[in-house]
Amino acid sequence: MSGARWFETGRKPMTLRRRASAVGMIAVASAGLLAAQPEEGALLVAVKGEAALAVVRGDRVVRRVTESGFTGHEVAASPDGRFAFVPIYGNSGVGKPGTDGASIDVIDIAAGTVVGKIAFPHGVRPHCPVFGPKDGRLYVTTELDRAVTVIDPATRRIVASIPTGQAESHMLAVSHDGRRGYTANVGPGTVSVLDLVGRKTLAVIPVAKTTQRIAISMDDRWVFTSDQEAPRLAVIDTAADRVARWIALPAVGYGTAPTPDGRWLLVAMPEANAVAVVDLGKMQVVRTLPVPAAPQEVLVRPDGAVAYVSCEAAGQVAEIDLASWRVSRRIDTGKATDGLAWAR
């Protein structure tokens, strides 16, 4: 600012010390403001007990979308953050009698409405949707076909089917290079290794009497799934396609998710109402965090600042601050809260 303008405005010129102090105060205020802001985006929550999708921003549900059928257990967000894809599984549990879902709802997240449907030719119990990180295809487990179905999300058409060679292929993890898929086959207690490019089964890995959810490490070296009858976590070596070791857990595990830095794996333990934190360098549990009743799925936000845990019996999502390892808030989402996704 020139001397003439100081005169015109009647303001005194800043000394270098005052100017530095003011700049420092602005920087501190700005840093505090930025730290208080959550990452821009929305948390998507499949609310099984209400056959609905809850859209959460901050600490509250901003819209609730009724699904076209009963009911969706899992959800995936399109890479552009515009649409949610909710497979309509049916009214049963995996491997149990009930209706056989045959469609996927396409939901406009901003509008909060179902804008389309992807139909299967028959009942398949579609369950876990995952977007391929390289090809943009939507991969969905279709249990009754013993397969993973490949969908073009742009045309909303089925383009391929990849056999898993096993019944009850319930959950799916996809490698970060987009080349491999891993399904947790519940009843058989196995994991199928899929070539997503060649669209074929490469291996079937025996794990336990029963398996459930599944996750993959950030470097694609390890796949994780919990024994559903013993408190232990299987660590599958993806180079050898075999269980390389077991990690002892405080209770039977369920959903798992790694942090973006690759250091930690969070493991939901429904019967303990807790989340175990595994140090992936040591391959052992280093802390346990209490959460609301019956934790199911774990989702780590892309910025790595927080993790979300769906707590089915509580009808809530627990938000865990990953810097302090504390539950920072509980978000009321609805009856039988289950699958989670992050829409950028």
C-alpha positions in Angstrom: 0.0 0.0 0.0 1.4 3.4 -0.9 1.9 6.4 1.5 -0.8 8.3 -0.4 -3.4 5.6 0.3 -2.5 5.6 4.0 -3.3 9.3 4.0 -6.5 9.0 2.1 -7.9 6.2 4.3 -6.6 7.6 7.6 -5.0 4.3 8.5 -1.5 4.0 10.0 1.1 2.1 8.2 1.8 -1.4 9.5 5.2 -2.1 11.0 7.0 -5.3 9.8 6.3 -6.8 13.2 2.5 -6.0 13.2 2.3 -7.2 9.6 3.9 -10.5 10.4 1.7 -10.9 13.4 -1.4 -10.3 11.3 -0.3 -12.7 8.7 0.3 -15.3 11.3 -3.1 -14.8 12.9 -4.7 -15.2 9.5 -2.7 -18.4 8.8 -3.7 -19.9 12.2 -7.4 -19.0 11.6 -7.3 -20.5 8.1 -5.7 -23.7 9.3 -8.3 -24.1 12.0 -11.1 -23.5 9.6 -9.7 -26.0 7.2 -9.2 -28.6 9.9 -12.8 -28.2 11.0 -14.1 -29.0 7.5 -14.9 -32.6 6.6 -13.8 -33.9 3.2 -16.4 -32.8 0.6 -18.6 -35.7 -0.3 -21.4 -37.9 1.1 -21.6 -41.1 3.0 -24.0 -43.6 1.5 -25.6 -46.1 3.9 -27.7 -49.1 3.0 -30.5 -49.3 5.6 -31.7 -52.9 5.2 -34.5 -52.7 7.7 -36.2 -49.9 5.9 -35.3 -50.9 2.3 -33.8 -47.5 1.8 -30.5 -45.6 1.1 -29.5 -42.9 3.5 -27.4 -40.1 2.3 -25.3 -38.6 5.1 -23.5 -35.3 5.1 -21.6 -34.3 8.2 -23.5 -35.8 11.2 -27.0 -36.2 9.8 -29.1 -37.9 7.1 -29.9 -35.3 4.5 -32.1 -37.5 2.3 -33.5 -41.0 2.4 -34.3 -42.8 -0.8 -36.8 -45.7 -0.8 -35.6 -48.6 -2.9 -37.7 -50.3 -5.6 -37.6 -53.7 -3.9 -36.8 -55.4 -0.6 -33.9 -55.0 0.1 -30.4 -53.6 -0.7 -27.6 -54.7 1.6 -24.7 -53.0 -0.1 -24.0 -49.9 -2.2 -21.4 -48.4 -4.5 -20.9 -44.8 -5.7 -20.0 -44.0 -9.3 -16.5 -42.6 -9.7 -18.0 -39.1 -10.5 -20.0 -39.2 -7.3 -23.3 -38.7 -9.1 -25.0 -42.1 -8.8 -25.4 -44.8 -6.2 -25.8 -48.4 -7.3 -27.8 -50.6 -4.9 -28.3 -54.3 -5.7 -31.7 -55.5 -4.5 -30.7 -58.8 -2.8 -34.1 -60.0 -1.4 -35.6 -60.6 2.0 -33.3 -63.4 3.1 -29.8 -64.0 4.5 -27.1 -65.6 2.5 -27.8 -69.2 1.9 -31.2 -69.0 3.5 -34.7 -69.3 2.1 -36.4 -66.2 0.8 -36.9 -64.0 -2.3 -34.3 -63.8 -5.0 -33.5 -60.3 -6.0 -33.0 -59.7 -9.8 -32.2 -56.0 -10.2 -29.9 -53.1 -9.2 -31.4 -49.6 -8.4 -29.6 -46.6 -9.9 -30.1 -43.6 -7.6 -29.3 -39.9 -8.4 -27.6 -38.9 -5.1 -28.2 -35.2 -5.4 -31.9 -35.6 -6.4 -32.5 -38.4 -4.0 -34.5 -40.5 -6.5 -34.3 -43.8 -8.2 -33.6 -42.9 -11.9 -33.0 -46.3 -13.4 -32.8 -50.1 -12.9 -30.5 -52.8 -14.1 -32.4 -56.0 -14.6 -31.0 -59.5 -14.5 -32.8 -62.2 -16.6 -33.7 -64.2 -13.4 -33.3 -64.1 -9.7 -29.5 -64.0 -8.8 -29.4 -62.3 -5.3 -27.0 -59.5 -6.4 -25.1 -58.3 -3.5 -21.7 -56.6 -3.4 -21.0 -53.9 -6.1 -17.5 -52.7 -6.7 -16.3 -50.3 -9.4 -13.2 -51.4 -11.3 -10.4 -48.9 -10.6 -9.1 -48.9 -14.2 -11.9 -49.9 -16.5 -14.8 -48.2 -14.8 -17.0 -51.3 -15.0 -19.3 -52.3 -12.2 -18.6 -55.7 -10.8 -21.4 -57.3 -8.7 -21.5 -60.6 -6.9 -24.5 -62.7 -8.2 -24.8 -65.6 -5.7 -27.3 -67.8 -7.4 -25.3 -67.8 -10.7 -22.0 -68.5 -8.7 -20.5 -65.6 -10.5 -19.5 -62.0 -10.6 -21.5 -60.1 -13.2 -19.8 -57.3 -15.1 -21.9 -54.2 -16.0 -21.3 -51.2 -18.2 -22.6 -48.3 -15.9 -22.9 -45.9 -18.8 -25.4 -48.1 -20.7 -26.5 -50.0 -17.6 -26.2 -53.3 -19.5 -24.7 -56.6 -18.4 -21.6 -57.2 -20.6 -20.1 -60.4 -19.0 -20.2 -63.0 -16.3 -17.1 -64.3 -14.5 -17.6 -67.7 -12.8 -16.4 -68.1 -9.2 -16.7 -71.9 -9.1 -18.3 -71.7 -5.7 -21.7 -71.2 -4.1 -22.7 -68.1 -2.1 -20.1 -65.8 -3.6 -21.2 -62.9 -1.3 -18.5 -60.3 -1.0 -15.9 -59.0 -3.5 -12.6 -57.1 -3.3 -10.8 -55.8 -6.4 -7.1 -55.2 -6.6 -5.9 -51.6 -7.1 -4.5 -52.4 -10.6 -8.0 -53.7 -11.6 -6.7 -57.1 -12.7 -7.8 -59.5 -9.9 -11.0 -60.0 -8.0 -11.4 -62.0 -4.8 -14.8 -63.3 -3.6 -15.7 -64.5 -0.1 -17.8 -67.7 -0.6 -19.7 -67.9 2.6 -21.0 -71.5 2.9 -18.0 -73.2 1.3 -15.7 -71.2 3.4 -13.4 -70.3 0.5 -12.0 -67.4 -1.5 -12.2 -67.4 -5.3 -9.4 -65.7 -7.2 -10.7 -64.1 -10.5 -8.9 -62.8 -13.6 -11.1 -59.8 -14.3 -9.4 -59.1 -17.6 -9.5 -62.7 -18.9 -12.9 -63.2 -17.1 -12.1 -66.6 -15.6 -11.4 -68.3 -12.2 -7.8 -68.7 -11.4 -7.9 -70.4 -8.0 -10.2 -71.4 -5.1 -8.5 -71.0 -1.7 -9.8 -73.0 1.3 -10.0 -70.7 4.3 -12.4 -71.9 7.1 -15.7 -73.6 7.6 -17.5 -70.2 6.9 -16.2 -66.9 5.6 -17.9 -63.5 5.1 -16.6 -60.1 4.2 -13.3 -59.5 2.5 -10.7 -56.7 1.9 -7.4 -56.2 0.1 -4.3 -54.4 1.3 -3.3 -51.1 -0.4 -0.3 -52.7 -2.0 -2.4 -55.7 -3.2 -0.1 -58.2 -1.4 -2.6 -59.4 1.1 -6.3 -60.3 1.1 -8.1 -60.5 4.5 -11.2 -62.5 5.5 -12.4 -63.6 9.0 -13.1 -67.1 10.1 -16.8 -66.9 11.2 -16.5 -69.6 13.9 -13.1 -68.7 15.5 -11.6 -65.3 16.5 -9.0 -65.2 13.8 -8.3 -63.3 10.6 -7.0 -65.1 7.5 -4.1 -63.3 5.7 -4.0 -64.6 2.1 -0.8 -64.1 0.1 -1.9 -62.9 -3.3 1.3 -64.0 -5.0 0.9 -67.6 -3.8 -2.9 -67.7 -3.6 -2.9 -69.4 -0.2 -3.5 -68.5 3.4 -0.1 -67.4 4.6 -0.9 -66.8 8.3 -3.6 -66.1 10.8 -4.0 -63.0 13.1 -5.6 -63.7 16.5 -8.6 -61.4 17.2 -10.3 -60.5 20.5 -13.6 -61.8 19.0 -14.9 -63.2 15.7 -14.3 -60.6 13.0 -16.5 -59.4 10.2 -16.0 -56.4 7.9 -12.4 -55.1 7.4 -10.8 -52.1 5.7 -7.2 -50.8 5.4 -6.2 -47.2 5.9 -4.9 -45.4 2.8 -1.4 -45.3 4.1 -1.3 -49.1 4.3 -0.4 -49.1 8.0 -3.6 -50.3 9.7 -6.5 -52.7 9.1 -9.7 -52.1 11.0 -11.8 -55.2 11.8 -15.4 -55.0 13.0 -16.3 -57.5 15.7 -20.1 -57.7 15.9 -20.4 -59.8 19.1 -17.9 -57.7 21.0 -19.4 -54.4 19.9 -15.9 -53.3 19.0 -13.4 -52.6 16.2 -9.9 -54.2 16.4 -7.0 -52.3 14.9 -4.3 -54.4 13.2 -0.8 -53.1 12.7 0.0 -54.5 9.2 3.7 -54.2 9.8 3.5 -56.5 12.8 0.4 -58.4 11.7 -1.1 -58.2 15.1 -3.9 -56.4 16.9 -2.6 -53.3 18.7 -5.8 -51.7 20.0 -9.5 -52.2 20.4 -12.2 -49.5 20.1 -15.7 -49.8 21.5 -18.5 -48.9 19.0 -22.4 -49.2 19.0 -24.0 -52.6 18.8 -23.3 -55.1 16.1 -20.6 -53.4 13.9 -20.8 -54.7 10.3 -18.9 -52.9 7.5 -15.9 -50.6 7.8 -15.2 -47.8 5.4 -12.2 -45.6 5.6 -12.7 -42.2 4.0 -10.4 -41.5 1.1 -8.5 -38.7 3.0 -7.6 -41.2 5.7 -8.9 -38.9 8.5 -11.8 -41.0 9.7 -13.4 -44.4 9.4 -17.1 -45.2 9.3 -18.5 -48.3 10.9 -22.1 -49.4 10.3 -23.6 -50.7 13.5 -26.6 -52.9 12.6 -28.4 -53.4 15.9 -27.9 -49.8 17.0 -29.1 -48.3 13.7 -26.1 -46.0 13.7 -22.9 -45.3 11.9 -19.9 -44.8 14.2 -17.3 -42.2 13.0 -13.8 -43.0 14.2 -11.2 -40.2 14.3 -8.1 -42.0 13.1 -5.7 -39.5 14.7 -7.0 -40.0 18.2 -8.5 -43.5 17.7 -11.8 -42.4 19.3 -15.4 -42.5 18.2 -16.0 -38.8 17.3 -19.7 -39.1 16.8 -22.6 -41.5 16.3 -24.9 -40.9 13.3 -28.4 -42.2 13.5 -29.1 -43.8 10.1 -32.0 -46.3 10.5 -33.0 -49.9 11.2 -30.4 -52.6 10.3 -27.8 -50.2 9.0 -25.4 -52.2 6.8 -23.4 -51.4 3.6 -21.4 -48.2 3.2 -19.9 -46.2 0.3 -18.3 -42.8 -0.1 -19.5 -40.5 -2.9 -16.9 -37.9 -3.8 
